Amino acid sequence: MAHDIVLHLKTIADSIIEDGVPSHIPGGLLAKVRTAIGGNLDDIPGQTSGHLYELLKWRELIHERPYKKVTESPLDATDKADVLTQRSDGKKVATQAKWTTGASKRGAYSNLNKAISQLSGQEGEHPPANSLLVADVVITKVPVDQQLSHDEMADRIRATSHTAGIELRALQTTITVPGDPQSDLSTKTTYYSDDGVTVKHRTIVTIRPDINGVPVIGRGLRDAAREIGMDELKSQLRELANSY
């Protein structure tokens, strides 16, 4: 019988498939989770965090937001983005999701640069024309005194998007810093532009299940590797991924 954490991942995958996400997408992400695991057991949460975030982001966008004024339906994101949806107003939204585990600005900027580069089509992924492009970066360990100021981040977004050839009005950048591990709250800052030049921002404290679930599942995978062995855990993950 599969370990509880593997069954939990199956529940998540099944739920987003039921909501219309093509089955090969969670299957592929679960395969990446399996491949990422190796070496020191304590490294497993960090090794798997990025892929888990993509998986949970599908669920958060599609499955857990029936209350939104503008709802989103899933589209096949293959070769287009990490997550691709179409809003009820007809607008397509292409999202590149990044999870930063280091405690440095450089790591955050590196992930931001990569996300924007992918959205611009420079990394082999090509979002649909006229999509809203979203670079969604989570920063998990940046100390308070190192958190990125609005002016600093705006300059970085402006420079990076210009280099990538993306109009700012089509680019939305979301930076999220999770709160206390015992809390579901996160501080989410969204940067956007109405005129293609001026970068505005909005900061809110919000609940983001897609973020808080990542370390919980990562620790669950680590604990499972201790209980049943890494090889057995990877075997169960392979079987789960292949079932999709």
C-alpha positions in Angstrom: 0.0 0.0 0.0 1.3 3.5 -0.8 2.5 5.8 1.9 0.1 8.4 3.2 2.1 11.3 1.6 1.9 9.6 -1.8 -1.8 9.1 -1.4 -2.1 12.8 -0.5 -0.3 13.7 -3.8 -2.7 11.4 -5.7 -5.7 13.2 -4.1 -4.2 16.6 -5.3 -3.5 15.3 -8.8 -7.0 13.7 -9.1 -8.7 16.9 -7.9 -7.1 19.1 -10.6 -7.7 16.5 -13.3 -11.4 16.5 -12.3 -11.3 20.3 -12.8 -10.1 19.9 -16.4 -6.3 19.9 -16.2 -4.8 17.4 -18.7 -3.7 14.3 -16.8 -0.1 14.4 -18.3 0.5 17.7 -16.4 0.3 16.3 -12.9 1.8 13.1 -14.1 4.8 15.0 -15.4 5.2 17.1 -12.2 5.1 14.0 -10.0 7.8 12.4 -12.2 9.9 15.5 -11.6 9.3 15.3 -7.9 10.5 11.8 -7.9 13.6 12.6 -10.0 14.5 15.5 -7.8 14.8 13.3 -4.7 18.3 12.1 -3.9 21.2 12.4 -1.5 20.6 13.8 2.0 17.1 13.1 3.4 17.0 16.6 4.9 17.4 18.1 1.4 14.2 16.6 0.1 11.9 19.5 1.0 14.2 21.9 -0.9 14.7 19.5 -3.8 11.0 19.1 -4.4 9.6 22.5 -3.6 9.6 24.0 -7.1 7.7 21.1 -8.6 5.3 20.8 -5.7 4.6 24.6 -6.1 3.6 24.1 -9.7 1.3 21.2 -8.8 -0.4 23.1 -5.9 -0.7 26.3 -8.0 -2.9 24.5 -10.5 -5.2 23.5 -7.6 -5.2 26.9 -6.1 -6.0 28.6 -9.4 -8.7 26.2 -10.5 -10.0 24.2 -7.6 -10.0 26.5 -4.6 -11.3 29.8 -6.1 -14.9 29.4 -6.9 -15.6 32.7 -5.2 -13.6 34.8 -7.6 -15.4 37.4 -9.7 -13.3 36.3 -12.7 -12.9 32.5 -12.7 -10.2 30.6 -14.5 -10.4 27.4 -16.5 -7.4 25.2 -17.3 -5.7 24.9 -20.7 -3.0 22.6 -21.8 0.2 24.3 -20.7 2.6 22.0 -22.6 5.4 24.1 -24.2 3.6 27.3 -23.2 4.0 27.9 -19.5 4.0 26.3 -16.0 0.3 27.1 -15.7 -2.0 28.2 -18.4 -5.6 29.3 -17.8 -8.4 31.2 -19.5 -10.4 33.6 -17.5 -14.2 33.9 -17.7 -13.7 37.2 -19.5 -11.8 35.4 -22.3 -8.2 36.5 -21.3 -5.6 33.8 -21.3 -3.1 33.9 -18.4 0.3 32.3 -18.7 2.2 31.8 -15.4 5.8 30.8 -14.6 6.0 29.8 -11.0 9.4 29.9 -9.1 10.2 28.9 -5.6 13.3 30.5 -4.0 14.8 28.6 -1.1 18.0 30.7 -0.6 18.3 33.7 1.7 19.6 36.2 -0.8 18.4 38.8 -3.2 20.5 37.2 -5.9 18.4 34.0 -5.7 15.2 36.0 -5.9 16.4 38.0 -8.9 17.7 34.9 -10.6 14.3 33.3 -10.4 12.6 36.5 -11.5 14.9 36.7 -14.5 14.3 33.1 -15.5 10.5 33.4 -15.2 10.5 36.5 -17.4 12.9 34.9 -19.9 10.5 31.9 -20.1 7.5 34.1 -20.6 9.3 35.9 -23.5 9.8 32.6 -25.3 13.5 32.5 -24.9 13.5 29.1 -23.1 11.5 27.0 -25.5 8.1 27.9 -24.0 5.8 30.1 -26.0 2.7 31.6 -24.2 -0.3 32.3 -26.5 -0.3 35.7 -28.2 -1.9 38.5 -26.2 -1.8 36.5 -22.9 -1.4 38.1 -19.6 2.1 37.1 -18.5 2.6 36.4 -14.8 6.0 35.8 -13.2 5.1 34.3 -9.8 8.1 34.1 -7.4 8.0 32.9 -3.8 10.8 33.9 -1.5 10.9 31.7 1.5 14.0 32.7 3.4 14.8 36.4 2.7 15.4 38.1 6.1 13.2 41.1 6.8 16.1 43.6 6.5 16.9 42.2 3.0 13.4 42.2 1.6 13.1 43.9 -1.7 12.0 47.5 -1.8 9.4 48.5 -4.3 11.8 50.8 -6.2 14.4 48.2 -6.3 12.0 45.5 -7.6 10.4 47.9 -10.0 13.8 48.8 -11.5 14.6 45.1 -11.8 11.3 44.2 -13.5 11.6 47.2 -15.9 15.1 46.2 -16.9 14.5 42.5 -17.2 11.3 42.9 -19.2 12.9 45.4 -21.5 15.7 42.9 -22.2 13.2 40.2 -22.8 11.2 42.3 -25.1 8.0 42.1 -23.0 5.7 45.1 -22.6 5.2 45.8 -18.9 1.4 46.2 -19.4 1.3 42.6 -20.3 3.5 41.5 -17.4 2.3 40.9 -13.9 4.9 40.0 -11.3 3.9 38.5 -8.0 6.4 38.2 -5.1 5.2 36.3 -2.1 6.9 35.9 1.3 5.2 33.2 3.5 4.4 34.2 7.0 5.0 32.3 10.2 5.0 28.5 9.6 2.1 28.2 12.1 0.1 30.7 10.1 -1.6 30.4 6.7 -0.9 34.1 6.0 1.5 35.3 3.4 2.5 38.8 2.2 1.9 39.1 -1.5 3.1 42.0 -3.5 1.9 42.3 -7.1 3.7 44.7 -9.6 1.9 45.8 -12.7 1.8 48.6 -15.2 -1.0 50.5 -16.9 1.2 52.6 -19.2 4.0 50.3 -20.0 6.5 52.5 -18.1 5.4 53.1 -14.5 5.5 50.1 -12.3 2.8 50.2 -9.7 2.4 47.7 -6.8 -0.2 46.4 -4.4 0.7 44.5 -1.2 -1.8 42.4 0.7 -1.6 39.9 3.5 -3.5 36.8 2.2 -3.9 33.1 2.6 -2.3 31.1 -0.2 -2.8 27.4 0.2 -0.6 26.7 -2.7 2.4 28.2 -0.8 1.8 26.8 2.7 1.2 23.3 1.3 4.6 23.1 -0.3 6.8 22.8 2.9 4.2 20.5 4.5 4.3 18.0 1.6 8.1 18.4 1.3 8.6 17.5 5.0 6.1 14.6 4.5 8.2 13.2 1.6 11.3 13.5 3.8 9.6 11.7 6.7 8.4 9.0 4.3 11.9 8.4 3.0 13.0 7.9 6.6 10.2 5.5 7.3 10.1 3.3 4.1 13.5 4.2 2.5 14.2 6.5 -0.3 14.2 3.8 -3.0 10.7 2.6 -2.0 9.4 6.2 -1.9 10.7 6.9 -5.4 9.2 3.6 -6.6 5.8 4.6 -5.2 6.1 8.1 -6.8 7.1 6.5 -10.1 4.0 4.3 -10.0 1.8 7.2 -9.2 3.3 9.4 -12.0 3.0 6.6 -14.5 -0.7 6.1 -13.6 -1.4 9.5 -15.3 
